[in-house]
Amino acid sequence: MNDADKKALLYTHAEQAPDLPTVVFPNTRAFEQIRNTDSPFIECHDLPRRTDSRGLNGVDDKGGILQFNIYANIGSAIEPSRIADSLLLLYKRGTSFGRIRIDTAGWVDPGIKDGGRYIQPVSIPYRFID
């Protein structure tokens, strides 16, 4: 499985969740369009780590952190902390899909203000067995 397939598997899990705002990816037309609106959205990044070998059988243990940035207008009714909780439940410890496993719990990082928006980062560590 190549890197693009792995990312698609990671991202599709969030895209299909019914209670989350639109999930977009950096450097895409969808990101450029939604960031200029008042709509809340989630920006998604894959931060891979080094590849480890598992035993002598040639199986690679790849992984990294799936980084979500929740964007919401300051003062809006949308609460980024509730969206963060939904993401943590969606990618909770023990979850697996395809060859991706969530072995450790994710966390919510400190939020920041950027202009009129509040950005709440959420980090989800994952393992990908190839």
Number of C-alpha atoms within 10 A of each C-alpha: 8 7 9 9 10 16 14 11 15 21 18 11 12 21 16 11 14 8 11 18 18 19 22 23 16 11 8 9 10 13 17 13 10 15 15 8 10 13 14 21 24 26 18 21 18 20 13 16 14 8 14 12 13 11 8 6 7 9 12 14 15 17 22 17 17 20 19 25 23 26 26 23 21 16 10 13 8 15 17 24 15 11 19 23 15 16 22 18 13 13 25 19 17 10 15 15 11 10 12 18 19 19 16 15 16 21 15 18 13 9 16 12 13 11 8 11 18 21 23 22 22 24 23 23 23 25 19 20 17 16
